[in-house]
């Protein structure tokens, strides 16, 4: 039965990827513009293949002795090991599988990059993991076998259809894929971008901002330093250049256009080696943060909620309330099941005879006026077009309600949303909603809320805080309602270790209150 279900899942995955490839061939490769300023047309980039690292033999593992050999002799007749006898200690758990191919000159030019990074982490952070090489055809579908798959190289590449199916299943169930253009080789970088847009076509790639946990999990990276040849090729110090793809609130794919492997391998530049990559210390700190992020997110990848879509159990409900999620140019979809869980909780708490219908809608579309309530969320900075702003302004002036939340309480989205409100409503600033407002009193009395650990740390360890909602009043009622603290992770009952948001109970209570307010307007 298990094999039969696995075969069915593979068949569905193949069909999905086939349709995705057709769609991408029609609309072009999404995310290609992310590489426009990454130096592909510079002389330094074109000359990268002439000054590159050459394959090196993997170092032999040093002989290791059991720690027990240094203890006093055991009572006879037990015979202790002679010092010439070698004994290997237990191997630390595998964290990284480096994907190998038939050409060592491609993927193994820095054969010890992951080993050296993990050794450095063991010394500096006192954490111990191991790495293995894994042929591409052995890529697991289950991330419990290995949390991180790492593909580096110089040459252009493409995954086979079968490997894509396995990789997609691996990513959607909690695995992480890292792609690294060794020495900054442009051929690998361009093919990597094509592959990641095919693997997860429904999730747009984006450039990680300094607000992303990758730059903060262990080392607080505020100075990003590139090697001289990378700067000649177009890299700029202190400008983030890592591209990611999110599944939920978790970044599942990391793509390094500028090399990190030479830094992990302690490989310096020379007349023969021009690495278009990060300086060694920056590369190691990013690597350590990456491993910290992956290990923290590993158990939080699958939320406790299993809902994928809300379905009204009672079709005879009195009326229909259309609730739409707004799409924009960027990673607008974070927690897929968040709204579903919120709607379910709303019905359980209120028993209001209203039937909900969910939609996804563009802010520039006339369909916006068919829904009285639109929801907007995200992590990263974004900007609306003039057409989207004008249409949203008309929508709000005609009585529509916009509810937004900064998913995980991320600064990039927060700053962008506040700026967009000022442009949409011509100088209007969001104001804090009074705690006496109905939105904090009905149907749930919300006087204090519990922050998640990451937010509690920001609040100097506070175990409870005042609820914060911001708003803009239009024609006598709240036309915009905004939470700078993350709510959707709480709606999904997700762990989400880096979420600057509220605990599930309070997030759901506030969400139910907001829906109740919107319905009564």
MODAVEN-V167584 format. One record per residue. N is the residue number from 1. RES is the residue in three letters. PSI is psi in degrees with one decimal (none if undefined). NEAR is the number of other ideal C-beta (glycine too) atoms within 12 Angstrom. Layout:
n->N res->RES psi->PSI near->NEAR
n->N res->RES psi->PSI near->NEAR
This chain:
n->1 res->UNK psi->-42.4 near->7
n->2 res->UNK psi->-43.0 near->8
n->3 res->UNK psi->-35.4 near->9
n->4 res->UNK psi->-42.7 near->10
n->5 res->UNK psi->-39.5 near->11
n->6 res->UNK psi->-40.2 near->17
n->7 res->UNK psi->-38.7 near->15
n->8 res->UNK psi->-43.4 near->14
n->9 res->UNK psi->-40.2 near->22
n->10 res->UNK psi->-39.4 near->23
n->11 res->UNK psi->-43.7 near->17
n->12 res->UNK psi->-39.8 near->18
n->13 res->UNK psi->-40.2 near->30
n->14 res->UNK psi->-42.6 near->23
n->15 res->UNK psi->-42.7 near->17
n->16 res->UNK psi->-45.1 near->25
n->17 res->UNK psi->-36.8 near->33
n->18 res->UNK psi->-45.6 near->20
n->19 res->UNK psi->-38.2 near->17
n->20 res->UNK psi->-40.7 near->29
n->21 res->UNK psi->-39.7 near->24
n->22 res->UNK psi->-45.5 near->14
n->23 res->UNK psi->-45.9 near->18
n->24 res->UNK psi->-34.4 near->26
n->25 res->UNK psi->-25.2 near->16
n->26 res->UNK psi->-38.6 near->12
n->27 res->UNK psi->-3.0 near->15
n->28 res->UNK psi->167.5 near->14
n->29 res->UNK psi->114.5 near->26
n->30 res->UNK psi->145.6 near->30
n->31 res->UNK psi->-5.0 near->36
n->32 res->UNK psi->-32.9 near->22
n->33 res->UNK psi->-19.0 near->18
n->34 res->UNK psi->-19.9 near->30
n->35 res->UNK psi->-1.2 near->32
n->36 res->UNK psi->-33.2 near->15
n->37 res->UNK psi->24.0 near->20
n->38 res->UNK psi->30.6 near->37
n->39 res->UNK psi->23.3 near->33
n->40 res->UNK psi->-22.3 near->27
n->41 res->UNK psi->11.1 near->14
n->42 res->UNK psi->156.3 near->21
n->43 res->UNK psi->-38.3 near->18
n->44 res->UNK psi->-37.4 near->33
n->45 res->UNK psi->-41.7 near->36
n->46 res->UNK psi->-28.9 near->22
n->47 res->UNK psi->2.1 near->20
n->48 res->UNK psi->-38.3 near->38
n->49 res->UNK psi->-19.9 near->27
n->50 res->UNK psi->-15.6 near->17
n->51 res->UNK psi->71.5 near->28
n->52 res->UNK psi->168.7 near->36
n->53 res->UNK psi->144.3 near->38
n->54 res->UNK psi->154.6 near->21
n->55 res->UNK psi->136.6 near->19
n->56 res->UNK psi->147.6 near->21
n->57 res->UNK psi->141.4 near->12
n->58 res->UNK psi->137.8 near->21
n->59 res->UNK psi->146.7 near->15
n->60 res->UNK psi->142.4 near->10
n->61 res->UNK psi->134.9 near->14
n->62 res->UNK psi->149.1 near->11
n->63 res->UNK psi->136.0 near->13
n->64 res->UNK psi->146.3 near->15
n->65 res->UNK psi->151.7 near->19
n->66 res->UNK psi->141.6 near->18
n->67 res->UNK psi->-24.1 near->12
n->68 res->UNK psi->-14.7 near->14
n->69 res->UNK psi->-21.0 near->19
n->70 res->UNK psi->-0.4 near->11
n->71 res->UNK psi->161.6 near->12
n->72 res->UNK psi->154.6 near->8
n->73 res->UNK psi->141.7 near->13
n->74 res->UNK psi->155.3 near->12
n->75 res->UNK psi->140.6 near->8
n->76 res->UNK psi->152.0 near->7
n->77 res->UNK psi->13.5 near->7
n->78 res->UNK psi->133.6 near->10
n->79 res->UNK psi->115.5 near->10
n->80 res->UNK psi->159.2 near->19
n->81 res->UNK psi->141.0 near->18
n->82 res->UNK psi->152.0 near->11
n->83 res->UNK psi->-18.0 near->12
n->84 res->UNK psi->-12.8 near->9
n->85 res->UNK psi->129.2 near->14
n->86 res->UNK psi->142.4 near->15
n->87 res->UNK psi->124.6 near->17
n->88 res->UNK psi->135.1 near->15
n->89 res->UNK psi->167.3 near->17
n->90 res->UNK psi->140.2 near->11
n->91 res->UNK psi->134.5 near->15
n->92 res->UNK psi->159.5 near->20
n->93 res->UNK psi->144.6 near->21
n->94 res->UNK psi->126.3 near->26
n->95 res->UNK psi->-36.7 near->38
n->96 res->UNK psi->133.4 near->39
n->97 res->UNK psi->117.0 near->32
n->98 res->UNK psi->121.8 near->42
n->99 res->UNK psi->123.8 near->38
n->100 res->UNK psi->155.1 near->27
n->101 res->UNK psi->-175.1 near->28
n->102 res->UNK psi->-13.4 near->15
n->103 res->UNK psi->99.1 near->16
n->104 res->UNK psi->-24.6 near->21
n->105 res->UNK psi->-12.9 near->20
n->106 res->UNK psi->-61.4 near->32
n->107 res->UNK psi->-13.8 near->34
n->108 res->UNK psi->28.2 near->31
n->109 res->UNK psi->-28.5 near->35
n->110 res->UNK psi->75.3 near->42
n->111 res->UNK psi->-21.1 near->30
n->112 res->UNK psi->17.0 near->29
n->113 res->UNK psi->-50.7 near->45
n->114 res->UNK psi->-36.8 near->43
n->115 res->UNK psi->-45.1 near->34
n->116 res->UNK psi->-36.3 near->30
n->117 res->UNK psi->-45.7 near->43
n->118 res->UNK psi->-33.7 near->36
n->119 res->UNK psi->-43.1 near->28
n->120 res->UNK psi->-40.8 near->29
n->121 res->UNK psi->-37.8 near->33
n->122 res->UNK psi->-38.4 near->20
n->123 res->UNK psi->-44.0 near->14
n->124 res->UNK psi->-34.3 near->20
n->125 res->UNK psi->-11.0 near->23
n->126 res->UNK psi->42.4 near->12
n->127 res->UNK psi->144.9 near->22
n->128 res->UNK psi->116.3 near->22
n->129 res->UNK psi->170.1 near->32
n->130 res->UNK psi->169.7 near->28
n->131 res->UNK psi->152.3 near->37
n->132 res->UNK psi->161.6 near->26
n->133 res->UNK psi->141.2 near->28
n->134 res->UNK psi->122.9 near->27
n->135 res->UNK psi->145.4 near->19
n->136 res->UNK psi->-35.1 near->31
n->137 res->UNK psi->-7.9 near->17
n->138 res->UNK psi->9.6 near->22
n->139 res->UNK psi->127.3 near->35
n->140 res->UNK psi->153.0 near->29
n->141 res->UNK psi->-21.8 near->28
n->142 res->UNK psi->114.6 near->19
n->143 res->UNK psi->-10.4 near->33
n->144 res->UNK psi->-20.1 near->17
n->145 res->UNK psi->-38.6 near->22
n->146 res->UNK psi->126.7 near->33
n->147 res->UNK psi->-26.7 near->37
n->148 res->UNK psi->129.6 near->45
n->149 res->UNK psi->133.7 near->44
n->150 res->UNK psi->122.3 near->45
n->151 res->UNK psi->118.7 near->46
n->152 res->UNK psi->162.2 near->45
n->153 res->UNK psi->177.2 near->42
n->154 res->UNK psi->-37.1 near->40
n->155 res->UNK psi->159.1 near->28
n->156 res->UNK psi->147.1 near->20
n->157 res->UNK psi->166.4 near->30
n->158 res->UNK psi->141.7 near->25
n->159 res->UNK psi->147.8 near->30
n->160 res->UNK psi->165.6 near->19
n->161 res->UNK psi->-40.5 near->21
n->162 res->UNK psi->-41.4 near->20
n->163 res->UNK psi->-36.8 near->33
n->164 res->UNK psi->-41.8 near->33
n->165 res->UNK psi->-45.6 near->31
n->166 res->UNK psi->-42.4 near->35
n->167 res->UNK psi->-41.9 near->40
n->168 res->UNK psi->-46.3 near->39
n->169 res->UNK psi->-39.9 near->31
n->170 res->UNK psi->-45.2 near->37
n->171 res->UNK psi->-41.8 near->40
n->172 res->UNK psi->-18.0 near->33
n->173 res->UNK psi->17.0 near->26
n->174 res->UNK psi->-1.3 near->31
n->175 res->UNK psi->166.2 near->39
n->176 res->UNK psi->137.9 near->40
n->177 res->UNK psi->129.8 near->47
n->178 res->UNK psi->127.2 near->44
n->179 res->UNK psi->127.7 near->44
n->180 res->UNK psi->120.6 near->50
n->181 res->UNK psi->96.9 near->51
n->182 res->UNK psi->128.9 near->48
n->183 res->UNK psi->10.2 near->49
n->184 res->UNK psi->25.9 near->53
n->185 res->UNK psi->124.3 near->45
n->186 res->UNK psi->-32.4 near->35
n->187 res->UNK psi->-44.9 near->26
n->188 res->UNK psi->-44.6 near->40
n->189 res->UNK psi->-45.3 near->42
n->190 res->UNK psi->-38.7 near->31
n->191 res->UNK psi->-33.0 near->28
n->192 res->UNK psi->-41.6 near->44
n->193 res->UNK psi->-40.5 near->38
n->194 res->UNK psi->-41.8 near->30
n->195 res->UNK psi->-44.3 near->39
n->196 res->UNK psi->-27.6 near->45
n->197 res->UNK psi->-21.4 near->37
n->198 res->UNK psi->-36.7 near->37
n->199 res->UNK psi->-46.5 near->43
n->200 res->UNK psi->69.0 near->37
n->201 res->UNK psi->-23.7 near->30
n->202 res->UNK psi->-4.0 near->27
n->203 res->UNK psi->114.5 near->31
n->204 res->UNK psi->136.2 near->33
n->205 res->UNK psi->152.8 near->38
n->206 res->UNK psi->164.0 near->36
n->207 res->UNK psi->123.8 near->36
n->208 res->UNK psi->131.3 near->38
n->209 res->UNK psi->168.8 near->32
n->210 res->UNK psi->-12.3 near->26
n->211 res->UNK psi->-13.4 near->29
n->212 res->UNK psi->143.5 near->35
n->213 res->UNK psi->-23.2 near->39
n->214 res->UNK psi->-32.2 near->42
n->215 res->UNK psi->6.4 near->33
n->216 res->UNK psi->-9.5 near->30
n->217 res->UNK psi->-42.6 near->27
n->218 res->UNK psi->-61.1 near->26
n->219 res->UNK psi->133.2 near->27
n->220 res->UNK psi->93.8 near->14
n->221 res->UNK psi->110.9 near->32
n->222 res->UNK psi->-16.4 near->15
n->223 res->UNK psi->109.9 near->19
n->224 res->UNK psi->119.2 near->33
n->225 res->UNK psi->130.0 near->27
n->226 res->UNK psi->156.3 near->40
n->227 res->UNK psi->160.0 near->36
n->228 res->UNK psi->-42.5 near->22
n->229 res->UNK psi->-28.0 near->36
n->230 res->UNK psi->-39.2 near->40
n->231 res->UNK psi->-36.4 near->29
n->232 res->UNK psi->-30.4 near->24
n->233 res->UNK psi->-11.8 near->37
n->234 res->UNK psi->-9.6 near->30
n->235 res->UNK psi->145.1 near->36
n->236 res->UNK psi->128.1 near->18
n->237 res->UNK psi->140.9 near->20
n->238 res->UNK psi->8.2 near->17
n->239 res->UNK psi->117.1 near->23
n->240 res->UNK psi->142.1 near->36
n->241 res->UNK psi->7.5 near->42
n->242 res->UNK psi->135.4 near->41
n->243 res->UNK psi->137.7 near->39
n->244 res->UNK psi->164.8 near->41
n->245 res->UNK psi->129.2 near->42
n->246 res->UNK psi->142.9 near->41
n->247 res->UNK psi->111.2 near->34
n->248 res->UNK psi->-134.9 near->37
n->249 res->UNK psi->2.5 near->48
n->250 res->UNK psi->130.1 near->47
n->251 res->UNK psi->115.9 near->45
n->252 res->UNK psi->-20.4 near->39
n->253 res->UNK psi->129.8 near->44
n->254 res->UNK psi->127.1 near->43
n->255 res->UNK psi->121.7 near->43
n->256 res->UNK psi->103.0 near->50
n->257 res->UNK psi->-39.0 near->48
n->258 res->UNK psi->132.3 near->49
n->259 res->UNK psi->140.0 near->52
n->260 res->UNK psi->-18.7 near->50
n->261 res->UNK psi->-35.1 near->49
n->262 res->UNK psi->-37.0 near->47
n->263 res->UNK psi->-41.4 near->40
n->264 res->UNK psi->-33.6 near->44
n->265 res->UNK psi->6.9 near->37
n->266 res->UNK psi->35.4 near->25
n->267 res->UNK psi->115.2 near->33
n->268 res->UNK psi->163.8 near->20
n->269 res->UNK psi->154.3 near->29
n->270 res->UNK psi->-175.9 near->16
n->271 res->UNK psi->-31.3 near->9
n->272 res->UNK psi->-13.5 near->14
n->273 res->UNK psi->109.5 near->29
n->274 res->UNK psi->100.4 near->33
n->275 res->UNK psi->123.7 near->46
n->276 res->UNK psi->82.6 near->49
n->277 res->UNK psi->-168.2 near->51
n->278 res->UNK psi->150.8 near->43
n->279 res->UNK psi->154.3 near->32
n->280 res->UNK psi->-47.8 near->29
n->281 res->UNK psi->-39.1 near->23
n->282 res->UNK psi->-43.0 near->35
n->283 res->UNK psi->-42.1 near->40
n->284 res->UNK psi->-39.7 near->36
n->285 res->UNK psi->-41.1 near->34
n->286 res->UNK psi->-41.4 near->46
n->287 res->UNK psi->-44.2 near->50
n->288 res->UNK psi->-43.0 near->38
n->289 res->UNK psi->-38.5 near->35
n->290 res->UNK psi->-45.3 near->45
n->291 res->UNK psi->-37.4 near->42
n->292 res->UNK psi->-41.1 near->31
n->293 res->UNK psi->-45.9 near->37
n->294 res->UNK psi->-43.3 near->39
n->295 res->UNK psi->-34.4 near->29
n->296 res->UNK psi->-38.8 near->29
n->297 res->UNK psi->-12.3 near->37
n->298 res->UNK psi->-46.8 near->27
n->299 res->UNK psi->-15.6 near->19
n->300 res->UNK psi->4.1 near->30
n->301 res->UNK psi->-37.4 near->32
n->302 res->UNK psi->115.0 near->25
n->303 res->UNK psi->163.2 near->33
n->304 res->UNK psi->-33.2 near->19
n->305 res->UNK psi->141.9 near->29
n->306 res->UNK psi->3.6 near->15
n->307 res->UNK psi->135.2 near->24
n->308 res->UNK psi->-28.9 near->16
n->309 res->UNK psi->141.6 near->20
n->310 res->UNK psi->131.6 near->26
n->311 res->UNK psi->125.6 near->16
n->312 res->UNK psi->122.8 near->23
n->313 res->UNK psi->-29.9 near->14
n->314 res->UNK psi->96.2 near->16
n->315 res->UNK psi->-11.8 near->12
n->316 res->UNK psi->11.6 near->11
n->317 res->UNK psi->151.6 near->17
n->318 res->UNK psi->-47.4 near->14
n->319 res->UNK psi->172.0 near->16
n->320 res->UNK psi->129.3 near->21
n->321 res->UNK psi->113.8 near->30
n->322 res->UNK psi->125.1 near->27
n->323 res->UNK psi->122.7 near->37
n->324 res->UNK psi->148.1 near->34
n->325 res->UNK psi->127.8 near->36
n->326 res->UNK psi->136.1 near->40
n->327 res->UNK psi->145.6 near->28
n->328 res->UNK psi->175.9 near->35
n->329 res->UNK psi->95.2 near->24
n->330 res->UNK psi->-178.9 near->34
n->331 res->UNK psi->79.5 near->42
n->332 res->UNK psi->-18.4 near->36
n->333 res->UNK psi->114.5 near->31
n->334 res->UNK psi->-79.4 near->41
n->335 res->UNK psi->102.7 near->43
n->336 res->UNK psi->-40.3 near->35
n->337 res->UNK psi->2.1 near->29
n->338 res->UNK psi->-52.6 near->44
n->339 res->UNK psi->-37.1 near->42
n->340 res->UNK psi->-45.5 near->31
n->341 res->UNK psi->-36.0 near->34
n->342 res->UNK psi->-45.2 near->45
n->343 res->UNK psi->-39.5 near->36
n->344 res->UNK psi->-45.5 near->30
n->345 res->UNK psi->-39.1 near->36
n->346 res->UNK psi->-46.9 near->35
n->347 res->UNK psi->-37.8 near->26
n->348 res->UNK psi->-38.6 near->16
n->349 res->UNK psi->-41.1 near->21
n->350 res->UNK psi->-28.4 near->25
n->351 res->UNK psi->28.5 near->16
n->352 res->UNK psi->129.4 near->24
n->353 res->UNK psi->64.4 near->17
n->354 res->UNK psi->131.4 near->27
n->355 res->UNK psi->125.2 near->24
n->356 res->UNK psi->146.9 near->37
n->357 res->UNK psi->126.3 near->26
n->358 res->UNK psi->143.4 near->30
n->359 res->UNK psi->162.7 near->25
n->360 res->UNK psi->133.3 near->26
n->361 res->UNK psi->148.0 near->32
n->362 res->UNK psi->141.8 near->25
n->363 res->UNK psi->-18.2 near->40
n->364 res->UNK psi->-3.9 near->24
n->365 res->UNK psi->147.7 near->22
n->366 res->UNK psi->-18.6 near->14
n->367 res->UNK psi->-17.1 near->20
n->368 res->UNK psi->-32.8 near->34
n->369 res->UNK psi->-2.7 near->22
n->370 res->UNK psi->-2.8 near->20
n->371 res->UNK psi->133.7 near->32
n->372 res->UNK psi->-8.4 near->33
n->373 res->UNK psi->125.7 near->42
n->374 res->UNK psi->140.0 near->40
n->375 res->UNK psi->137.5 near->46
n->376 res->UNK psi->134.2 near->43
n->377 res->UNK psi->175.0 near->47
n->378 res->UNK psi->175.8 near->43
n->379 res->UNK psi->-42.5 near->46
n->380 res->UNK psi->164.6 near->39
n->381 res->UNK psi->147.7 near->30
n->382 res->UNK psi->166.3 near->34
n->383 res->UNK psi->135.2 near->22
n->384 res->UNK psi->157.4 near->32
n->385 res->UNK psi->165.2 near->19
n->386 res->UNK psi->-34.8 near->15
n->387 res->UNK psi->-40.6 near->19
n->388 res->UNK psi->-41.9 near->31
n->389 res->UNK psi->-44.8 near->25
n->390 res->UNK psi->-42.0 near->20
n->391 res->UNK psi->-40.2 near->28
n->392 res->UNK psi->-35.1 near->39
n->393 res->UNK psi->-44.8 near->30
n->394 res->UNK psi->-40.2 near->22
n->395 res->UNK psi->-46.7 near->35
n->396 res->UNK psi->-38.5 near->35
n->397 res->UNK psi->-21.9 near->21
n->398 res->UNK psi->14.9 near->18
n->399 res->UNK psi->1.2 near->20
n->400 res->UNK psi->155.5 near->37
n->401 res->UNK psi->129.6 near->41
n->402 res->UNK psi->120.4 near->46
n->403 res->UNK psi->125.4 near->41
n->404 res->UNK psi->150.8 near->43
n->405 res->UNK psi->141.4 near->46
n->406 res->UNK psi->100.1 near->41
n->407 res->UNK psi->128.9 near->47
n->408 res->UNK psi->10.5 near->48
n->409 res->UNK psi->34.1 near->41
n->410 res->UNK psi->138.8 near->42
n->411 res->UNK psi->-37.0 near->28
n->412 res->UNK psi->-48.2 near->30
n->413 res->UNK psi->-43.2 near->41
n->414 res->UNK psi->-49.6 near->34
n->415 res->UNK psi->-39.6 near->23
n->416 res->UNK psi->-42.9 near->31
n->417 res->UNK psi->-44.4 near->43
n->418 res->UNK psi->-41.1 near->27
n->419 res->UNK psi->-41.6 near->22
n->420 res->UNK psi->-37.2 near->36
n->421 res->UNK psi->-41.3 near->33
n->422 res->UNK psi->-32.3 near->20
n->423 res->UNK psi->-37.4 near->22
n->424 res->UNK psi->-43.4 near->37
n->425 res->UNK psi->22.7 near->29
n->426 res->UNK psi->66.5 near->15
n->427 res->UNK psi->-4.9 near->11
n->428 res->UNK psi->136.8 near->24
n->429 res->UNK psi->143.0 near->20
n->430 res->UNK psi->135.7 near->32
n->431 res->UNK psi->150.4 near->20
n->432 res->UNK psi->131.8 near->21
n->433 res->UNK psi->132.8 near->31
n->434 res->UNK psi->143.6 near->18
n->435 res->UNK psi->-13.3 near->18
n->436 res->UNK psi->-4.7 near->13
n->437 res->UNK psi->151.0 near->24
n->438 res->UNK psi->-29.8 near->25
n->439 res->UNK psi->-19.2 near->38
n->440 res->UNK psi->0.3 near->31
n->441 res->UNK psi->-18.4 near->20
n->442 res->UNK psi->134.4 near->23
n->443 res->UNK psi->-4.6 near->27
n->444 res->UNK psi->132.1 near->28
n->445 res->UNK psi->112.4 near->19
n->446 res->UNK psi->98.9 near->35
n->447 res->UNK psi->-38.5 near->17
n->448 res->UNK psi->152.0 near->21
n->449 res->UNK psi->156.7 near->38
n->450 res->UNK psi->121.5 near->27
n->451 res->UNK psi->150.5 near->32
n->452 res->UNK psi->163.5 near->36
n->453 res->UNK psi->-41.4 near->24
n->454 res->UNK psi->-40.2 near->30
n->455 res->UNK psi->-37.9 near->38
n->456 res->UNK psi->-37.8 near->23
n->457 res->UNK psi->-41.4 near->18
n->458 res->UNK psi->-33.9 near->22
n->459 res->UNK psi->27.4 near->22
n->460 res->UNK psi->37.9 near->10
n->461 res->UNK psi->12.3 near->13
n->462 res->UNK psi->135.0 near->17
n->463 res->UNK psi->-20.9 near->16
n->464 res->UNK psi->150.8 near->19
n->465 res->UNK psi->166.9 near->26
n->466 res->UNK psi->142.3 near->21
n->467 res->UNK psi->143.1 near->36
n->468 res->UNK psi->118.8 near->36
n->469 res->UNK psi->139.1 near->36
n->470 res->UNK psi->157.8 near->31
n->471 res->UNK psi->170.3 near->34
n->472 res->UNK psi->125.6 near->34
n->473 res->UNK psi->129.7 near->22
n->474 res->UNK psi->121.5 near->26
n->475 res->UNK psi->40.4 near->15
n->476 res->UNK psi->-5.2 near->8
n->477 res->UNK psi->166.8 near->23
n->478 res->UNK psi->114.4 near->33
n->479 res->UNK psi->-26.4 near->35
n->480 res->UNK psi->130.4 near->41
n->481 res->UNK psi->129.1 near->45
n->482 res->UNK psi->133.5 near->39
n->483 res->UNK psi->115.9 near->45
n->484 res->UNK psi->-12.5 near->34
n->485 res->UNK psi->142.5 near->41
n->486 res->UNK psi->137.0 near->46
n->487 res->UNK psi->-35.6 near->54
n->488 res->UNK psi->-34.9 near->48
n->489 res->UNK psi->-37.6 near->50
n->490 res->UNK psi->-39.5 near->44
n->491 res->UNK psi->-37.5 near->48
n->492 res->UNK psi->-2.1 near->40
n->493 res->UNK psi->34.5 near->28
n->494 res->UNK psi->153.6 near->39
n->495 res->UNK psi->-54.8 near->29
n->496 res->UNK psi->78.4 near->44
n->497 res->UNK psi->-20.8 near->29
n->498 res->UNK psi->18.7 near->37
n->499 res->UNK psi->120.8 near->45
n->500 res->UNK psi->71.2 near->38
n->501 res->UNK psi->-163.8 near->49
n->502 res->UNK psi->152.8 near->43
n->503 res->UNK psi->155.1 near->33
n->504 res->UNK psi->-46.2 near->33
n->505 res->UNK psi->-45.3 near->23
n->506 res->UNK psi->-37.0 near->35
n->507 res->UNK psi->-41.7 near->43
n->508 res->UNK psi->-39.6 near->36
n->509 res->UNK psi->-45.7 near->35
n->510 res->UNK psi->-42.1 near->47
n->511 res->UNK psi->-43.1 near->49
n->512 res->UNK psi->-41.6 near->36
n->513 res->UNK psi->-41.3 near->38
n->514 res->UNK psi->-43.1 near->46
n->515 res->UNK psi->-41.6 near->39
n->516 res->UNK psi->-42.4 near->33
n->517 res->UNK psi->-43.9 near->32
n->518 res->UNK psi->-39.2 near->36
n->519 res->UNK psi->-33.7 near->28
n->520 res->UNK psi->-6.9 near->21
n->521 res->UNK psi->none near->24
